Amino acid sequence: FIQKKKGKALFPVMVFLCGIYSVYFTYMCLAATGLYLLFRILMLDGLTWKERIQRFLLGCAEMIMGVGMSLVVFLPMAEVLLDVSSRLESDGTGLLDFLRQCFTPYSRKFYLSMLKRMFSSNLQNGYGLAKGPQQYVMNYYEDPVLFCSTLAVFLNVQFLAVLRKADMTKRAKRVLYGVAALILVGTALPVGGTVFNYFTLPTQRYTFVLMTVFLLLMAWMWDYMRKGGKLNLVLILAVTALMGWAYWCGYEQAGFQEYRTNILILTVTGILTAVCLTLLCFLKDTQIRNVILGVMGVVLVVNVVSEGGTNYQNRVTMKKTDVPAEVMVQETQRYEEMRTSDDKEIKYRAEIEKPQDFFREMYRVDLADCLNYLKENDPTFYRVEKDYISGTVSMDSSGQGYRGISTYNSVMNGNVKEFVETCYPELFFADHNHYTFWNNVDDNWLAAFLGVKYILSGNGEPDETKYKLLDQVGSLYIHENVLDAQTAHFYTQDISEESLKELCTEENREELLGEAIALEDGTEIGDASEIQTLKSEEQETAEQNSSVTLDAPQKDSVVTGSVHAEADGYALFMIPYEKGWSLTIDGEKAELLRGDIGFLACEVPEGDHTILLTFEAPGLKAGTIGSVLFWILFAQSRLLIIRKNKTRKSAGA
């Protein structure tokens, strides 16, 4: 696009492919592309400022067109992230505090970690075996991703030294030094991680976008060396010393032999690279220099393959296949023996070699058979949960074909999360980004409140005061809640959300949730006991004799039901509150409220009523229309370009 060569017309298509893949990925890529576009246009010589601005704005328009072409997917995804998810919550700091956070230096640990990760992403895997303290800051996955070969480190440093004498315009040199300064500030201070993370908390995940810059500069330097360009020997020695320190620290901290082997390979290839570069400082014969460049190319391949193989094979991560079922017991026993070993290396290796039955558990036939059994025997609307964890926390419910209380941490509903934080913090598992039901299954009142009627279990003897054994299907048992599990509730009394947040404790939460509905503008109370004084005897009787029933939906986006209300009151639907839902009562559009912080609710007048809840993915309709319009615009603009090119060729002929 910048050089106006063949293929520039596909620029918006590349942006479109990003847009339908991931909102977050697209944001980071386009932020980097916009900066790249800006600096490249500033580098071009022979253009007026007006022409530079026009070229830049045209590039931005091409990116906007690509995003517009992807709106049918991009917009609904963005709506979920920005409107429902709790992932992008702001801490509400003022502008000055925000700027102070952006430019406050990281801790010393961060800079040590950043230096090491320039030379490898696998220098901090001690697993409890490290002789020294681990130096990474946030976590292994979110620290800076800066490695794209040891050679790249040498050549990028060299680039800064040789640039001032390079055969290019002063304008281009100034711009490239500006780019280097921007990268340094962006990675060394939180401002870069903040900007690339939607202006929320800084992370270093975005640093992958720097690899393209590092590789471009590395390629330029390779061309420079091929043409006989001189290198700076002092910088070669300095980078070699820094590399030696990084690999020495990494070897000291390496938990397993695989990591030590990788570090030895990186060290040898790094030294060979330094030797080759040093020779290029003194040798001028073109043929000998080409041989050295060839050797360095082979060394580069070994260097990158070793690092990539270590990343892929020796990280504690989910594997592609399960351990065969017939040896699972044997392998689990071996794992337990390793985990309790007195030998530290054996103990920590157990986690890497832990037998996995993720896919078997996630898609187990028994679970599907249980759900089919319940579907055949119970036509009502209810929820099913488990008293065991399968696979990982993240995909526990969605992977098994039913909508559970569990959720994936990146897009968890912020309203439900707030309900959990307020009323049932024990549902959180490991951290405040995962909440699960299986670790609190004994609370059958909560199960009934959320509509959980059945529990799937590997235990055939449930607590009969809470659940009764219904049947066994394969290796799983189905337990039925002894309490009446309902997916909707009726109330005559309201309290404010703030009252619920201030008063809710483990001792009184059942009274607060069971006796009144919490609304944003509800009645303020100072004690849970006040609810009973606010209700009249008539309201109490009416509430007991009223009901809200939701029918088993034929599809996720349409829920029907009925209300029998013996007094004016409120209906609480145990469906997460989020944008996209609409409600009609007796065919008339009605307002949806947020009930108990996390769920859909509405006011209902006295009498018998039919209700209809419908869901339309926010942004889907607008995104579809937008995509069609932008694809038409794209097609027209490309046809216009083709016609102009034909006209020019005809004029030239």
N, C-alpha and C positions, 0 to 999 in steps of 0.2 A: 504493500500500500504506500509506504513512504517513498520507495524508489520508483513507483509507478510502473512496475513490471507486470508480466503476465501472472494471473492468479489473484491480483489484488481485489477482484470482484468477490472473492470467497471470504474476505475478511468478516462480513456480518454473519456468514454461515458458521464460522468458527466460534463467534460469540454466541450464536444460537445454540450450538452444541454444548457450550458451557452452561447456558441458561437453563436447559432442560435437565442438566445433570445435578446441579446443586446451587442453591442461592449463596451459601457461604463461600464456596469455591469460586463462583462467578464474581462475587464482590472482591475477593482478594486478587483474582487474576486481572479484573478490569481496573482496579486501583493501580496495580503495577503497570498494566498496559498503558493507561493514561499518562503516568509519569514517564514511561519509556517514550511514548509518542511525543510528549512535550520536549524532552531533552534531545531526541533525534532531530526534530524540526528546528530546534535552536542551533544544532550543529551544522545544518545545511548552509552552504555558502551561496551568495548571489541572489538571495531573496530579500525583498523588503519586509518590514515588520507587518505590513498589511497582508502580504502573501503568507507569512508564517502563521499569523492568526487565522487566516482563512483555511490553511492546510490543517491546522490543529482542530479547528471547529468542525471541519469536514470529517476528520478522523473520529472525533467524539460523536458526530452524527451517525457514522457507520456503526459504532459500538451501540449507540442507542437503538439503531435499527435492528441489530442482532438481538438485543434484549427484547425489543418489541416483538420480534418473530417468535420468541420463546415464551411469551406472556401466558399462553394457555397452561403451561406447567409452572413457570416462574412465579406468577402472581399468586396462585393458591399456596405455593410453598412459602412465599414471603409472608402471606397473611398469617399462616400458622406460626412462623417464627416471631413475627412482630406483635401479633395480637393475642395469641394463646400461650405460647411457650414462656416459661419463666427464665429461659436461658439468657435473655438479653435485658434483664432487669437492671435499672440504673440505681446507683446509690444516692442520687439526688444532690450531689455536691454542686456548689456554685462554680462559676467560670474560673475564678482565680484558684480555687482548690483543685479544679480539674487540670488546669495548666501546671500547677505545682506538682501534681502527681505525674504528669506526662514527662516532666524534665527533672524529676528527682532521680539521681543515679541508683542503679540496682546495688545489691550487696556485693561484697568481694567475691563470694561464692559464684555469683552469676558470671562474672568476668572470667574467672578461672575455668568455669564450665564452657563458656563461649570459645575461649582459646583452644581448649582440648577438642571441642567438636568441629573445629576447622579441619582437624587432621583425621577424625573418625567419629562415628556416632556410637562406637562400642568401646569406649574407654572408661565407662563408669558403671560397669556391671559387676559389682562386687558380690552381690547376693549374700551379704553377711560374712564374706571371706576376706574382705579388703583389709590390708594392714593399716591403711590410713582412712580418714573419714571420707565418705562419699561427698562429692562436690556439686552435684547437680542441684538445681534450685527448686523448680516446680515439680515436675516429674519427668521421667525418662523420655516420654513421648512429646512433651511440650517445650523442652529446652530447644535452643536454636538448632536448626537443621542447616548446616553450613558446609558439609563435606560433599565434594563432587570430584575427588581425587586429590592425592597429595601434590601432584604436579600442578593442579589448579592454584594451590596456595602459593607455591613458588612463583608461578607466572603472573598471578594477579598482583603480588607485591612488586614484581619486576615491572609490571605495566606502569605503575605509579612513578617509577624511577625513570623509565625510558620515554614516557609520554612527552616530557618537555622538549626532547630532541627529535620527536617523531615527525614524519613527513605528513603533517596535516595543518590545517589553519589554526591560528591562535584562538579563534572563536570555538572551534571544536575542542581544543585542549582545555580551555576554561570551562566549557560545559562538562567535560568528562571529569575534571577535578571536582566540579560541583556535585556530580553524581556520586563520586567516591565519598565526599563529605556527607551527603545525604544518607548514604547507606551506613556510614559509620555512626552518625547520630541516631538513625532509625533503629539500629540493632543495639547500640550501647545504652540507649535511654528508653524508657517505657513509651515514648511518643509513637514509635513505629508500631509496636504491638497493640497499642490502643487504637490507632487509626485503622489498622487492618483488621481489628476485631470489633467493628461496628461502634467504636467510641465507647466501649464498655471496659471491662477489666483487661489489661494487656496480656497477651499470650505470644509465644514465639512460633506458633504453628505456621504463620504466614511466611517464614523465612525461606520456604521452598521456592518462592518466586524469585529469590536472589540467584538461584542456581543458573537460570538462563543468562543472567548478566555475567556471572563468573565464567561460564562456559564460552560466552561470546568474547570476553576479554582474553581468555585462555587461547581461543582459536586465533585471535588477532596476534597474540604473542608468538604462537607457533609459526604463523606466516612471517612474522618479523624475524624469527630465528632462521627460518628457511632461506630468507633473503640475505642472511649474513649479519643481522643486527647484533650489536654489542649488549652484553648483560652486565649487571652490577654485582661484582664478586662479594662485596661486603654484605649485601642483602641476601645472597645465597647462603653465606655462612650464618647470618642471623636467623634465617628461617630454619636452617638445619639444626641450630641449637634449640630453637623453640620446639621443633618437631621432636628432637631427642627428649626434651623435658616432658612433652605430652605423652609420648609412647612409654617412657620410663614410669611415669605416674600410672598410666593405664595398666601396664604389666604388673605393677605392685598391687593394684586394686582388682585385677581380673579374677573373677570367681571360678572360672572353669578353664580347662586346657584349651577348649575351642577358641576362647577369647584371647588367650595368651598366644596361641598359634597365629591367629589373625594379626595380632599386634607385631609379632616377629616378621610376618610377611610384609606388613605395612612399613616396618622399620627398614627391612632390607631393600624394598622397592623405593622407599623414600631416600635412602642413602645413595642407591644407584642413580636416582633422578638427580640428586645434588651433584654427584660426580659428573654425570653427563652435562649438566648445565655449566659446571665449572670448566670442563674441557672446551665447551663452546665459547667460553670467555677468551681462550687463547688460540684456538685453532681456526684458521681461515680457509683452508682447502675445502672447496664445495663438496667434493665426493666424501671426504672424511666426515664433514658435518652432517651430510645426509645419512651416513651409516649410524652416527650417534643419534640422530633424530629417530631412525628406525628402531634402534635399541630402546630408546626412551618410549616409543609407541608400544612396544611389547611389554615393557615394565608398567606402563599405564594400564594396560588391559589386566595384567595380573593384580595390580593394586586395587582396581575397582571391583573386579570379580570376587576377590577375597573378602572385601568389605561387604559387598552385596550378599554374598553367600552366608556370611555370618549373621547379617540382619535377618535374612529369610529363614534360616534353619535353626538358629540357636537362641531365639527370643522366647520368653514365656508367653505364649499366645495360643489361640485355638488352632488346632491342626485340621487338615482337610478331611480326614477320615477318622472314624472311631476305632478303638481297639476291638478286635473281633469278640463277639459276645461269649464264645466258648472259652476264651482265655482271660476274660475280664476279672473273674474272682482271683485267679492266680496273679495277674498283674497288679490288682489292687492290694493284695497281700504284700507283694514285693515293694510297692510304693510305700505302704505303711512302715515296712521294715527300714527302707531307706530314710524315710522322714524322721524316724526316731533314732537314727544311727548317731553314734558318738563322733564319727568322722564328719566334720563340717561340710566338706565338699560333697560327700554322698548325701548328706541331709538336704543341702540346697539344690543338688541335681535332681532330687525327687520331684521338685516343682516343674522342671523342664520335661521330665519323663513321666509325669502324672498320666495314668491311663484315662482316656477320654471316651465318654459315651454320649456326647452332646447331641449328635444327630439322632441317635437311637431314642434318647429320652425326649427330644424335642418333637419328634414325629412318631412316637411310639403308637403301635396299633391299638394297644389297650386303651389309651386315652381317647382315641377316635371312636372306639367301640362304646366307651362309657357315654360319650356325648350323643351318639346315635341311640343308645338305650334310653337316655333321658328324653330325647326328642320324641321317641315313640310312645313313651309312657306318661309324659307330662306336657300338655299343650300350652301351658301358661307361660308368662314372661318371667324369667328368673335369671340369676347369675350363678355361675359355677366357679369355684376356686379349688386350690390344692393345699395340702399341708406339707408339701415337699417342693424343693427347687429343682428345676430341670434346666440343663444347658447353662445359661448365664442369667443373671438378673435382668439384663437389658431386654431380652426378647421373650421373657417367660410366658406371657399370655398371648401376645399377638401371633407367635409362631405356632400356636396350638389350635388355632381356628375358633377362638372365642374371645370376647371382650372382658378381660379381667380387671382387677383393681391395679395390677402392676402396670408399669409403663416404662418406656425407654427414656433415659435421663436427658437426652438432648432436646426433646420436644415435649417434655411432660407439661400437662396443663397447669398453668400457674395458679389458677383458682383452686383446683383440687389440691395442689401442693400446699397452698395456704391453709386449706381446711385441715390437712394432715398435720401441719406445723402447729395449728391452734388446738386441735382436739385429740389427735392420736399420733404424737411424735414417735411413739415406739414402732410405728409402721416403717420408719426410715431404716434402710439397710445399708451399712457401711458408711454412708455419708448422706447429705441432704439433697442429693441428686437421684437417689433411688428410693422408692417406697414400695414395699411388697406386702401382700396379705398373708402369705404362708407362715411368716415368723410371728403372727399374732392370731392364729386361727382359733385359739381357745376362747377368744372374745366373741361368742356367738351372738351377743346383742348387737355388736357392730356389724357382724355378718348379716343379720336380719335387717338392720337399718339400711345397709347398702344393697339389699336385695339378693344376697348370697344364700341360696336355698340348699345347695348341695356342695359337699366337699369330696374331692377325689383324694384317696389316701392309700398308702401301702400298708396301713395298720387295720387289721380286722376287728379290733376291740376299741371302739371310740368311747369317750367320756359320755355315758348315757344321760347325764344331766344336761348335756349341751347338744349332742348329735346322736341319732339312732342309725344303726346299720340298715341300709336299704337293700343292698345286693352286692355281689361280687361279679366283676366282669374281667376275665383274664386274671392278671396279677393285681389289679386295682380294686379297692372297695369303694362303694358309694355311700357316703354318710349324709343323712338329711337333717337339717337344722330343726330342733324341737320348737324353736320360736317361729312365729309367722313372718317369713321373709317377704318384704314388699318392695317393689321397684318404684313406688310412689306413696306419699303420706299426705294426710289432711290435718290442718291446724286451724284453730280459731284465734290463737294469740300469736303476736309477733314480738320479737325483741330486736335490738340493734346489733349489727355486726360487731361494733366496738364493745358492746356489753359481753357478747360471746367471747371475744378475744381476751377481755380483761378478767372474766370470771371463770372461764372453763378450766377445770382441773380433772384429774383422773377420778376424783370422788364424785363430782357433780355433773360430768359431761352427759351422762345418760339422761339426767333430769332436764338439762338445758336443751339437748337435741330432741328428746322425746316429747316434751311438753309445749315447745314453741318453735316457730321458725325464725331464724335470724335473717333480717333484711338490712340493706344499706341505710334506710331511713326508718328503721324500726324503733320500738319503744325502748328508751334507756332504762336500765334497771341497775340496782346496786348490789343485789344478792339474788342467787338462783331461786330462793324461796318466794321472791316477789311474784314469780310467774303465777303461782296458785292464787295469790290475792288479786291479781289483775283479771282472772277468769271468773265469770259468773257461773252459778250452778247450771244454768241453761246452756252456756257455751261448753261446759265440761261434758254434759250429756250429749249435746249435738255433735261434739268432736268424736265421742265414743261410737256414735251411731252413723257417722259419715264414713265415706270411703272413696279412694281414688284407685282405679284399676287401669293398668296399661296392658294392652293385648300384645301377644307375641308378634313382633314385627316380621313381615315377609321380606323386607329389605331394610338395611341399616338407616336409610334416609327418611323413612316414614314410620311413625309410631302413632297408633290410634289408641283411644281409651275412653273411659267414662268416669263421671264424677257424680256421687250422690252426696249432696251437702245439705244438712239440716239447719245450717246457719251460714251466713257469709263467712268466708275464711280464705285459706290459702292452700294451694296444692304444691307439693315439693316432689319433683321428678328426680330420681337418682341417676341422672344423666349429666355428665360434666358440662358446666356452663361455658359456652364459647360462642363466638360470633358465627353466624350461619344458620342457627335454628330460628324457626318462626312458629307461631301458634295460632290456631283458631279454636274458638269455643262456640259450639252450635253454629258453625259456619262463619262466625264473625271474627275478624282479626283481633287478637288480644295481645297485650304487652307481656313479654317475658321478663322476669325478675331474676336476680341472683340470690338464691336461697342457701342458707348455711355456708356462705362464702364460696362454695365450690360447685353448686348444682343449679339446674333449671328450676324455676318456680313461677307461679302466677297467682293472681287473685281470682277467686271463683265466687259467684253469688249463690245464695241459697237456691236449692232445687236440683233437678237431674239434668246433666249436660253431657254432650259428646265433645271430645277433644281430639285435635289432630296436630301432631308435632311433625314438622318437615325440616329437613336439613339440606342446604345447598352449599357446597364448598365455597367459602368467601373468595371472590376474585375469579371464579371459574368462568362465569358468563362474560365478564368484562375482559378477562384474559383471552378467551376464545375469539371474541370480536376483534380485540387488539391484534392478536396473532394473524388473523386473516387479513386485516388492513395493512399490517407491516409486510406480510409476504407479498401482497399486491404491489406495495410501494417498492419492495426490493426487486421484484420482477420488472416493473416499469423502469426503474433506475438502471438496471443492467441492460435492458433493451435499448435505452437511450444511449448508453455508453457504446454498445455494439454499433448502433446507427452512426454515431459520431466518428468512430474508428473507420467505418466503411466510407464515409464521406471524405475523410482525410486521405485515405488510400486512393480514392477516385480522383481527388484533386491533385495528389502527387503524381498519379499516372498521366 
